[in-house]
Amino acid sequence: MEDRANLPYTDAVIHEIQRIGNIAPLGVPHVTNRDVELGGYSVPKGVIVIPNLTSVLFDKKEWETPHTFNPNHFLNEEGRFVKRAAFLPFSLGKRVCLGENLAKMELFLFFTSFMQHFTFSMPAGVKPDMDYRFGLTLTPKNYEICVTPRH
């Protein structure tokens, strides 16, 4: 984990995978505890609000190329990693995922270990399919991938 600060592009790739491969499109439901004004709308007390996290992860106002895999979304002009406010795959506030820090550490360790030990590619003549199946979570459709050990 101590190498993470020295690997800004790797960190940017992991964050971009999470942004574009968003598996949890909706946040935890909330109930308003008083009448509120939200985005110009009146929301009365007692209304269930379900945050649409995907809308932020693909917002054209927040991301230069929202529908394209682009790790540069998370790098500044000097090539240093920058976490953007619109990056919310774990939600935010009081209802943020309790496992966020553990998940981030595990993602970094698994990803870097896989990249060190294997080469990943699509089978010859096969194009990647980024479509997914709708449900409570978004799951990728079945696909084939070639994993070759590095020597």
C-alpha positions, 0 to 999 in steps of 0.5 A: 500500500505504501507504493500507492502514492507513487502510482498516480496513473494506476490509482486513476485507472482504478477510479475510472474503472469504478466510475464507468463500471458502476455496479450500484446505480442507486444509493440507499433510500433516505426519508426527508425529516422536514420539508426541503427545497432540492434543485428548485423542487419542494420535497415534503417531509416523509418522502422517500428519496433514492439518490441516482449515483449514476447520474453524477458518475456520467454527468457531462458537466462533471466529466470531460468524456463521460461515456469514454474510459479515460483515466485522465479524469483523475489526473491533474496537469502534473500527472498527480492523482486527484479524487473529484467531488463527482466520484461517488460510487460509495455514496456520501454523507452519513450513508456512505458505504462503511467498507469504502476504505477496505474496498479501496485498499483491496481494489488497489492490491488485487488490481496491481497484483493482477497487472504484475502477474498477468496480461489481459486481452480479448480473444482474437476478433472479439470486441469488448461489450460494455452492456450490462443487465439491469437489476438491483445492481448492474452486472456485466453480460457474460464475456470471454477474456484471455488471461496469460501469465507473465514470465 
